[in-house]
Amino acid sequence: MKLQITCKQATEFIVKRDEGKLSLKGRVLLWLHMGVCGFCKLFALQTKLIAKNSRHMHEHITDTLTDKDKEEMIARLEQQ
């Protein structure tokens, strides 16, 4: 069994891990890689921070389109 993965593979594993879709083997390989790669550790921290902050973005948006605005937008799109 190959015990080393590339940084590209590690970033894919990080995304899968955050989505809850990474196998046990993948988690072990990622853990081994992140033990020696500071760049991938930083990437993992950044993706967690982005996910945390983006969850709260929609809470502050209160404006919604009216039915009239939606109809106008659809009409403009159909004209193109």
N, C-alpha and C positions, 0 to 999 in steps of 0.2 A: 504494500500500500504506500502510495506516495504521500509524504507528510508535509510537503511544501506546496503552497499555492502562490500564485502571482498576486500583485496588488489589484489587478483588474478583477480576478476571481474573488478576492477578498471584498471588494466593494459590492459585487453582486451578492455575495453571502450576507453582507451587512444589511442590504435592502431586504433580502429574503428573511433574515432573522427578525428584523423589525416588523415584518408582516406576519410573523409566526409560521413561516413556510420553510424553515431550514432544518434539514435532517440532523440527527445526532452526529453523524460523521462530519457533516458540514460545520456544525458548531465546534467540534473538536479541532478541525483544520483551521477554522477562523481564529479560535483561541490561541493556537500555536503561532499563527502568523502575526496576530496582534501583539504577542509577547515580544516580538523583535522589530515590529514596524510601527514607528511613531506616526507616520503619515496616515496609515489606515486607522489608527486609534483616533487621530484628529478628525478624520472623515466620519467615523462613527459618532463622535461627540457632536459634530456639526449637524449631521442628519437628525439626531435626536432633538437638538435645539430648534431646528427648522420645523420639525413635526410638532413640537410642543407649542411654538409660537403661532403656527398656522392654524391650529385648532381653535385658538382664541380670536382669530381675525374676523370670523363670521359673526361673532357675538356682538361686535360693535356696529355692524352694518344694519341700519334700520330702514333705509330707503328701498322701496320695491317699485317695480314698474306697474303702472295702472293698466287696465285692460286696453284702454285707448292707445297708450304708448306701445303695448305689445302688438296691437293690430297695425299701427303705423310702421313699426319695425319690420313686421312680416311683409307688408306691402312693399316697402323699399327693397327688401331682399329679393322679392319675386320680380321686381322690375329689372334687376341686374342680370 
